[in-house]
C-alpha cells in the first residue's frame, strides 16, 4: 500500500509526472466512405513523440501492420484498443491515435506518444503486517513494524522497456534487492531475460499460528535470514499472452530459538534449508486496463517445482490459477467475477511453506484479521461497481500538458467465498471449512488506475469492520 501513498504524494507535489489518460482516437480527415461495408488499408504506421523509446518497441505493441484491412465500422474501436495497449506498457503518460493521408481506401495510422519520466528514487515506507487493519488494530500501529528505506529504479533503460531496480530497506525487515529485466533479447521481439538477487534478515519471526492468528517471536539478535538469486526467461509471441520461466536458488535459515519455539518451522528441527525452485507461468490479459480493469478477462496459471536434485530440503509441486472476468452491465455499472486457487503436493510441509489464505492478495474480504494455513485453497470473489464520479482536477502551477488530475469514484457491493485444506489444522477453527463474507464500499481511482478501497465487510462469524486496501480486489 505504500506505493499508493508515494504516487499520491508525487502527484500533489509534481503533477507533471503523471498526467491523465488521453482522449478517444481522433480521425484526422472526414470519412470518405460512409457505407458499413467500407474499409481502409493501412499504408504506413507512423510514430511520433518518442525520444527514448525505440520505435520498433512501439510497433511491436500495436499489433496492426502495414497492409492490414480495417472496416470503417470497427475503425474507432480498433484505434482505441491499440492506444490502450500502448498505455498498458506503462511507458507513456498519454497516447493519441489518428488516421492521416487518406487517399481512396489507403490511409496511414499515426500514434503520438508522450513519454513519462523513467528514473525514480523515493522512500520506502511499508508495513510489515499483512494489511493496514492488522497493523493498526492488532499491532496498535507500532512503528517497530514498519520498513523504511529507499527504492530506486530506471525504467526503459535502453529504450526497450527494460528495467533495473534496487531496494535498500531497514526497519522490521532489513533487505537488499537488485534486479534487471530485459523484455526482448532477439530481433523478432519475442524472447526476454532477467536476473534477480535478494537478501533479507529479521529480528522477529511469525513462527506459528494459534486459532487462525499469527504468533510472532522476537529477540534482539537476528532470528531469520533469507538469500535468493535467480534467472528468468520470457516468451511473448502474441500481444496478450506471456510465458515465463524462473529458476531460483533459495537459502533459508533461523536461529536455535526459532527451532525451539517450533521445530516444524523449517521441518524436522532444521535450522537451515536450501532448495532450487523452478516456476512456469502463463498469463493472458485482454482488458481495458491491466491495473484496474472494468471490461475484459485475465487468466494466469502456474506450475512450480520446489526441490530439484541435491537442493531439495524443501520438496513439493504446486499448481496455481488466477482468473477474472469483467463486464460492463449497464452505463457506468460494472460486474466482476474472480477465482484464485492453489494445490500443493505433497500436503506434508513445514510451517513456513503452509502460507495459504490470508497472505498477500489471497484473502476473503472481511477476514483480514485471520490467516488460514494449509497447502491448498480456493477463493471466489464477486463485485458489482457503480461509477459515481469521473472528473479531472486542474493542478495549479503545472504545465498545461500535465496538469489534469483524474479522479474516479465507485460505489460497490461484493461477496466472497473460500476454502482452505490443511493436513494439520491444529486449533485452526477456520481450516477445512467453507467460509463466506460480503459487504459494500467505495473505491477512489486516480493516476495509473491506482485505487484506494474503503470496505465495510461482514463475515459468517458475525464480525463487522471497516477495512482499507490499496490494491485490486480480484
C-alpha positions as CSV (number, residue, x, y, z in Angstrom):
1,X,0.0,0.0,0.0
2,X,3.0,2.3,0.5
3,X,3.3,2.6,-3.3
4,X,0.0,4.3,-3.5
5,X,1.0,6.9,-0.9
6,X,4.1,7.6,-2.9
7,X,2.1,8.1,-6.1
8,X,-0.4,10.4,-4.5
9,X,2.3,12.4,-2.8
10,X,4.2,12.8,-6.0
11,X,1.0,13.8,-7.8
12,X,0.3,16.6,-5.3
13,X,3.9,17.9,-5.3
14,X,4.7,17.5,-9.0
15,X,1.6,16.8,-11.1
16,X,3.8,17.0,-14.2
17,X,5.0,13.4,-13.6
18,X,1.6,11.7,-14.2
19,X,-0.9,13.3,-16.4
20,X,-4.2,11.6,-17.1
21,X,-5.0,9.3,-19.9
22,X,-5.7,10.6,-23.4
23,X,-9.0,11.2,-25.1
24,X,-10.5,8.9,-27.6
25,X,-8.9,8.3,-31.0
26,X,-9.1,11.2,-33.5
27,X,-9.8,10.8,-37.2
28,X,-7.7,13.4,-38.9
29,X,-9.8,13.5,-42.1
30,X,-13.5,13.1,-42.7
31,X,-14.5,9.6,-43.6
32,X,-14.5,9.2,-47.4
33,X,-16.7,6.1,-47.4
34,X,-19.7,6.0,-45.2
35,X,-21.1,2.5,-46.0
36,X,-20.9,-0.1,-43.3
37,X,-19.0,-2.2,-45.8
38,X,-16.3,0.5,-46.2
39,X,-12.8,-0.2,-45.2
40,X,-9.3,1.2,-45.2
41,X,-6.0,-0.5,-46.0
42,X,-3.2,0.6,-43.7
43,X,-0.4,2.1,-45.8
44,X,2.0,3.1,-43.0
45,X,2.2,3.1,-39.2
46,X,3.6,6.4,-38.1
47,X,5.0,7.0,-34.6
48,X,5.9,10.4,-33.1
49,X,6.9,11.8,-29.7
50,X,9.2,9.0,-28.7
51,X,12.6,10.4,-27.7
52,X,13.9,7.4,-25.8
53,X,11.6,4.5,-26.6
54,X,12.6,2.7,-29.7
55,X,10.0,2.9,-32.5
56,X,10.4,-0.9,-33.0
57,X,9.2,-1.5,-29.4
58,X,6.1,0.7,-30.0
59,X,5.3,-1.0,-33.3
60,X,5.6,-4.4,-31.6
61,X,2.9,-3.5,-29.1
62,X,0.5,-2.0,-31.6
63,X,-0.1,-5.3,-33.4
64,X,-1.5,-3.6,-36.6
65,X,0.9,-3.7,-39.5
66,X,1.0,-2.1,-43.0
67,X,-1.3,-4.0,-45.3
68,X,-3.9,-4.8,-42.7
69,X,-7.5,-4.0,-43.6
70,X,-9.8,-2.3,-41.1
71,X,-13.6,-2.0,-41.6
72,X,-14.8,1.6,-41.0
73,X,-17.4,0.5,-38.5
74,X,-14.6,-1.1,-36.5
75,X,-12.0,1.7,-37.0
76,X,-12.7,3.7,-33.8
77,X,-12.7,0.6,-31.6
78,X,-9.5,-0.7,-33.3
79,X,-7.6,2.5,-32.7
80,X,-8.8,2.8,-29.1
81,X,-7.7,-0.8,-28.5
82,X,-4.2,-0.1,-29.9
83,X,-4.0,3.1,-27.9
84,X,-4.8,1.3,-24.6
85,X,-2.3,-1.4,-25.5
86,X,0.4,1.2,-25.6
87,X,-0.7,2.8,-22.3
88,X,-0.6,-0.7,-20.7
89,X,3.1,-0.8,-21.3
90,X,3.5,1.9,-18.6
91,X,6.0,3.6,-20.9
92,X,3.8,6.6,-21.7
93,X,1.7,9.2,-20.0
94,X,-0.6,9.7,-22.9
95,X,-1.2,8.3,-26.4
96,X,-3.3,9.6,-29.3
97,X,-4.2,7.7,-32.4
98,X,-5.1,9.4,-35.7
99,X,-5.9,8.4,-39.3
100,X,-3.9,10.6,-41.8
101,X,-3.2,10.9,-45.5
102,X,-6.5,9.2,-46.5
103,X,-6.5,8.5,-50.3
104,X,-9.2,6.2,-51.7
105,X,-9.1,3.1,-49.4
106,X,-5.5,3.7,-48.3
107,X,-4.5,5.6,-45.2
108,X,-1.8,6.0,-42.6
109,X,-2.2,5.5,-38.9
110,X,-0.3,7.7,-36.6
111,X,0.4,7.2,-32.9
112,X,1.6,10.2,-30.9
113,X,3.1,9.2,-27.5
114,X,4.1,11.3,-24.5
115,X,6.9,9.6,-22.7
116,X,6.9,9.7,-18.9
117,X,9.9,10.1,-16.6
118,X,11.8,6.8,-16.4
119,X,14.2,7.5,-13.4
120,X,12.7,7.4,-9.9
121,X,14.0,7.3,-6.4
122,X,11.6,7.6,-3.5
123,X,11.5,6.5,0.1
124,X,10.1,3.1,1.3
125,X,7.5,3.2,4.0
126,X,6.0,-0.2,4.1
127,X,4.0,-2.0,6.7
128,X,5.4,-5.4,7.7
129,X,2.0,-6.7,8.5
130,X,-0.4,-8.4,6.1
131,X,-2.7,-5.4,5.8
132,X,-3.4,-1.9,7.2
133,X,-6.1,-3.0,9.6
134,X,-4.0,-5.8,11.2
135,X,-1.2,-3.3,11.7
136,X,-3.4,-0.5,13.1
137,X,-5.8,-2.7,15.3
138,X,-3.9,-5.8,16.4
139,X,-0.4,-4.3,16.4
140,X,-1.5,-0.9,17.7
141,X,0.0,0.9,14.8
142,X,3.5,0.2,16.1
143,X,6.3,1.9,14.2
144,X,8.6,-1.0,15.1
145,X,6.6,-2.9,12.4
146,X,7.4,-0.5,9.6
147,X,10.0,-0.9,6.9
148,X,11.8,2.2,5.7
149,X,14.5,2.7,3.1
150,X,14.9,3.8,-0.5
151,X,13.7,2.4,-3.8
152,X,15.5,3.3,-7.0
153,X,14.5,2.2,-10.5
154,X,15.3,3.1,-14.0
155,X,12.6,2.1,-16.5
156,X,13.2,2.0,-20.2
157,X,16.9,1.9,-19.6
158,X,17.9,1.3,-23.2
159,X,14.7,2.3,-24.9
160,X,13.5,-1.4,-25.0
161,X,11.2,-1.2,-22.0
162,X,13.9,-2.8,-19.8
163,X,14.0,-2.0,-16.1
164,X,16.7,-2.1,-13.4
165,X,15.6,-1.9,-9.7
166,X,17.4,-1.6,-6.4
167,X,15.9,-1.7,-2.9
168,X,17.7,-0.8,0.3
169,X,15.5,-1.3,3.3
170,X,15.9,-1.2,7.1
171,X,13.4,-1.4,9.9
172,X,11.3,-4.5,10.6
173,X,13.0,-6.4,7.7
174,X,16.5,-5.5,6.6
175,X,16.6,-6.2,2.9
176,X,18.8,-5.6,-0.2
177,X,17.3,-6.4,-3.6
178,X,18.8,-5.9,-7.1
179,X,17.1,-6.9,-10.4
180,X,17.3,-6.3,-14.1
181,X,14.6,-7.3,-16.7
182,X,15.0,-7.1,-20.4
183,X,11.8,-8.0,-22.2
184,X,13.4,-8.5,-25.6
185,X,16.7,-10.0,-26.4
186,X,16.0,-11.1,-30.0
187,X,15.3,-9.2,-33.3
188,X,11.8,-10.6,-33.5
189,X,10.9,-9.2,-30.0
190,X,9.6,-12.5,-28.6
191,X,12.3,-13.6,-26.1
192,X,13.3,-11.8,-22.9
193,X,15.6,-12.5,-19.9
194,X,16.1,-11.2,-16.3
195,X,18.2,-11.6,-13.2
196,X,17.4,-11.0,-9.5
197,X,19.3,-11.1,-6.2
198,X,17.8,-10.6,-2.7
199,X,19.0,-10.9,0.9
200,X,16.9,-10.2,4.0
201,X,17.0,-10.7,7.7
202,X,14.6,-10.2,10.6
203,X,14.7,-9.9,14.4
204,X,11.0,-11.1,14.6
205,X,9.5,-14.2,13.0
206,X,6.0,-15.4,12.5
207,X,6.9,-18.8,14.0
208,X,3.4,-20.4,14.3
209,X,-0.3,-19.8,14.2
210,X,-2.8,-20.1,17.0
211,X,-6.6,-20.1,16.4
212,X,-6.0,-18.6,12.9
213,X,-3.9,-15.8,14.3
214,X,-0.2,-15.3,13.6
215,X,2.1,-15.7,16.6
216,X,5.3,-13.6,16.5
217,X,8.6,-14.4,18.3
218,X,11.1,-11.6,18.7
219,X,14.7,-11.2,20.0
220,X,17.4,-8.6,19.8
221,X,19.5,-10.9,17.6
222,X,18.5,-11.7,14.0
223,X,16.3,-14.8,14.0
224,X,15.8,-15.4,10.3
225,X,17.9,-14.9,7.2
226,X,16.9,-15.5,3.6
227,X,19.0,-15.4,0.4
228,X,17.8,-15.9,-3.1
229,X,19.2,-15.5,-6.6
230,X,17.7,-16.4,-9.9
231,X,17.3,-16.1,-13.6
232,X,14.1,-15.6,-15.7
233,X,13.1,-16.2,-19.3
234,X,10.1,-14.7,-21.0
235,X,8.4,-15.7,-24.3
236,X,5.8,-13.4,-25.7
237,X,4.8,-14.2,-29.2
238,X,1.3,-12.6,-29.1
239,X,0.3,-9.3,-27.7
240,X,-1.9,-10.6,-24.9
241,X,-0.1,-13.8,-23.9
242,X,3.1,-14.1,-22.0
243,X,5.0,-17.2,-20.8
244,X,7.7,-17.0,-18.1
245,X,10.2,-19.4,-16.6
246,X,12.0,-18.7,-13.3
247,X,14.9,-20.7,-11.9
248,X,15.8,-19.6,-8.3
249,X,18.3,-20.7,-5.7
250,X,17.0,-20.2,-2.1
251,X,18.6,-20.5,1.3
252,X,16.5,-20.0,4.5
253,X,18.0,-20.2,8.0
254,X,16.7,-19.5,11.5
255,X,18.2,-19.3,15.0
256,X,18.1,-22.0,17.6
257,X,15.4,-20.1,19.4
258,X,13.0,-20.4,16.5
259,X,13.6,-24.1,16.3
260,X,13.0,-24.4,20.0
261,X,9.7,-22.5,19.7
262,X,8.5,-24.5,16.7
263,X,10.7,-27.5,15.5
264,X,8.5,-27.7,12.4
265,X,9.1,-24.2,11.2
266,X,11.6,-25.5,8.7
267,X,10.7,-29.1,9.3
268,X,12.4,-31.9,11.4
269,X,14.0,-29.4,13.7
270,X,16.2,-28.0,11.0
271,X,18.0,-24.6,11.3
272,X,18.7,-24.2,7.6
273,X,17.3,-25.4,4.3
274,X,18.5,-25.0,0.7
275,X,16.4,-25.6,-2.4
276,X,16.1,-24.9,-6.1
277,X,12.8,-23.5,-7.4
278,X,11.6,-23.9,-11.0
279,X,8.4,-22.0,-11.9
280,X,6.5,-21.9,-15.2
281,X,3.8,-19.2,-15.6
282,X,1.5,-18.3,-18.5
283,X,-0.6,-15.1,-18.5
284,X,-3.3,-14.0,-20.8
285,X,-4.6,-10.4,-20.3
286,X,-7.1,-8.8,-22.6
287,X,-8.8,-5.9,-20.7
288,X,-9.3,-2.2,-20.9
289,X,-6.7,-1.7,-18.2
290,X,-4.1,-4.1,-16.7
291,X,-4.1,-2.3,-13.3
292,X,-7.8,-1.5,-12.8
293,X,-9.8,-3.5,-15.4
294,X,-13.6,-2.9,-15.8
295,X,-14.0,-4.8,-19.1
296,X,-12.2,-7.9,-20.3
297,X,-10.6,-11.0,-19.0
298,X,-7.4,-12.0,-17.0
299,X,-6.1,-15.6,-16.8
300,X,-2.9,-16.8,-15.1
301,X,-1.7,-20.4,-14.5
302,X,1.5,-21.6,-12.7
303,X,3.3,-24.9,-12.2
304,X,6.1,-24.8,-9.7
305,X,8.6,-27.5,-8.6
306,X,10.4,-26.7,-5.4
307,X,13.3,-29.0,-4.6
308,X,15.5,-30.2,-7.5
309,X,18.3,-32.7,-7.3
310,X,20.6,-32.3,-4.3
311,X,19.0,-29.0,-3.4
312,X,15.7,-30.5,-2.2
313,X,15.5,-29.7,1.5
314,X,12.0,-28.4,0.7
315,X,10.2,-30.6,-1.8
316,X,6.8,-30.1,-3.4
317,X,4.9,-29.4,-6.6
318,X,2.5,-26.5,-6.7
319,X,-0.4,-25.7,-9.1
320,X,-1.9,-22.3,-9.1
321,X,-4.6,-20.5,-11.1
322,X,-6.0,-17.0,-11.1
323,X,-8.8,-15.9,-13.4
324,X,-11.2,-12.9,-13.6
325,X,-13.9,-11.8,-15.9
326,X,-15.0,-8.1,-16.1
327,X,-18.2,-6.8,-17.7
328,X,-20.0,-3.6,-18.3
329,X,-23.5,-4.4,-17.4
330,X,-25.1,-1.0,-17.9
331,X,-23.8,2.5,-18.5
332,X,-21.4,3.2,-15.6
333,X,-22.3,-0.2,-14.0
334,X,-19.7,-3.0,-14.0
335,X,-19.5,-6.6,-12.7
336,X,-16.6,-8.8,-12.0
337,X,-16.1,-12.5,-11.0
338,X,-12.8,-13.9,-9.9
339,X,-11.1,-17.1,-8.6
340,X,-7.8,-17.8,-7.0
341,X,-6.8,-21.4,-6.3
342,X,-3.8,-23.5,-5.3
343,X,-2.9,-27.1,-4.8
344,X,0.4,-28.2,-3.3
345,X,1.7,-31.8,-3.4
346,X,2.6,-33.2,-1.0
347,X,0.4,-31.8,1.7
348,X,3.0,-32.6,4.4
349,X,5.1,-29.4,4.5
350,X,6.9,-27.4,7.2
351,X,5.2,-24.4,8.7
352,X,6.8,-21.7,6.6
353,X,5.6,-23.5,3.4
354,X,2.0,-23.5,4.5
355,X,1.0,-19.9,3.8
356,X,-2.4,-20.1,2.3
357,X,-5.5,-17.9,2.8
358,X,-4.9,-14.5,4.4
359,X,-1.4,-13.9,3.0
360,X,-0.6,-11.4,0.2
361,X,-3.7,-11.0,-2.1
362,X,-5.1,-14.4,-1.2
363,X,-7.8,-13.4,1.3
364,X,-11.5,-13.1,1.8
365,X,-12.8,-9.5,2.4
366,X,-14.0,-9.5,6.0
367,X,-11.3,-12.0,7.2
368,X,-8.4,-9.5,7.2
369,X,-7.6,-10.3,10.8
370,X,-7.2,-14.1,10.2
371,X,-4.9,-16.4,8.5
372,X,-5.8,-19.9,7.4
373,X,-2.7,-22.0,6.9
374,X,-2.6,-25.0,4.6
375,X,-1.3,-26.4,1.3
376,X,-4.4,-25.9,-0.9
377,X,-7.1,-23.3,-1.1
378,X,-9.8,-21.8,-3.4
379,X,-11.2,-18.3,-3.2
380,X,-14.2,-17.0,-5.2
381,X,-14.9,-13.2,-5.4
382,X,-17.7,-11.2,-7.0
383,X,-18.0,-7.4,-7.2
384,X,-20.6,-5.0,-8.6
385,X,-19.5,-1.4,-9.2
386,X,-21.4,1.8,-10.0
387,X,-19.4,4.8,-11.1
388,X,-20.4,7.9,-9.1
389,X,-17.9,10.4,-10.3
390,X,-15.5,10.8,-13.2
391,X,-13.7,14.1,-13.3
392,X,-10.4,15.9,-13.8
393,X,-8.9,18.5,-11.4
394,X,-6.6,21.1,-12.7
395,X,-3.3,21.3,-10.8
396,X,-2.0,24.8,-10.3
397,X,1.4,25.9,-11.3
398,X,1.8,22.8,-13.6
399,X,2.4,22.9,-17.3
400,X,-0.9,22.6,-19.1
401,X,0.1,19.3,-20.8
402,X,0.5,17.6,-17.4
403,X,-1.9,19.5,-15.2
404,X,-5.0,17.2,-15.2
405,X,-5.6,15.1,-12.1
406,X,-8.1,12.3,-13.0
407,X,-10.4,11.2,-10.2
408,X,-13.0,8.4,-10.4
409,X,-15.2,7.2,-7.5
410,X,-17.1,3.9,-7.5
411,X,-19.7,2.5,-5.1
412,X,-19.7,-1.2,-4.8
413,X,-21.1,-4.3,-3.2
414,X,-19.3,-7.7,-3.1
415,X,-19.5,-11.3,-1.8
416,X,-16.6,-13.8,-1.3
417,X,-16.3,-17.5,-0.5
418,X,-13.3,-19.7,0.1
419,X,-11.9,-22.9,1.5
420,X,-8.5,-23.9,2.7
421,X,-7.3,-27.5,3.2
422,X,-4.7,-28.3,5.9
423,X,-3.4,-31.8,6.8
424,X,-2.5,-30.5,10.3
425,X,-5.2,-27.8,11.2
426,X,-4.4,-27.9,14.9
427,X,-6.8,-25.5,16.6
428,X,-7.5,-23.6,13.4
429,X,-11.3,-23.3,13.5
430,X,-11.4,-21.7,10.0
431,X,-9.4,-24.6,8.4
432,X,-11.1,-27.3,6.3
433,X,-14.5,-25.5,6.2
434,X,-16.3,-23.2,3.7
435,X,-16.1,-19.5,4.6
436,X,-18.3,-16.7,3.4
437,X,-18.3,-12.9,3.6
438,X,-19.7,-9.8,1.9
439,X,-20.0,-6.1,2.2
440,X,-20.1,-2.7,0.5
441,X,-17.8,0.2,0.0
442,X,-16.2,2.9,-2.2
443,X,-13.1,3.0,-4.4
444,X,-11.1,6.0,-5.4
445,X,-9.2,5.6,-8.6
446,X,-6.5,8.1,-9.8
447,X,-3.2,8.1,-11.7
448,X,-2.2,4.9,-13.4
449,X,-5.6,3.4,-12.3
450,X,-4.3,3.3,-8.8
451,X,-7.1,2.6,-6.4
452,X,-7.8,3.1,-2.7
453,X,-10.6,0.9,-1.3
454,X,-12.8,1.6,1.7
455,X,-14.8,-1.5,2.5
456,X,-17.3,-2.4,5.2
457,X,-17.4,-6.2,5.5
458,X,-19.3,-8.8,7.4
459,X,-18.1,-12.4,7.7
460,X,-20.0,-15.6,8.7
461,X,-18.7,-15.3,12.3
462,X,-20.9,-12.2,12.6
463,X,-17.9,-9.9,12.8
464,X,-18.1,-6.5,11.1
465,X,-15.5,-3.9,10.3
466,X,-14.2,-1.1,8.0
467,X,-11.1,-2.1,6.0
468,X,-8.7,-0.1,3.9
469,X,-6.8,-1.5,0.9
470,X,-4.8,-0.1,-1.9
471,X,-4.7,-3.0,-4.5
472,X,-7.1,-4.5,-6.9
473,X,-9.6,-6.8,-5.2
474,X,-9.5,-9.5,-7.8
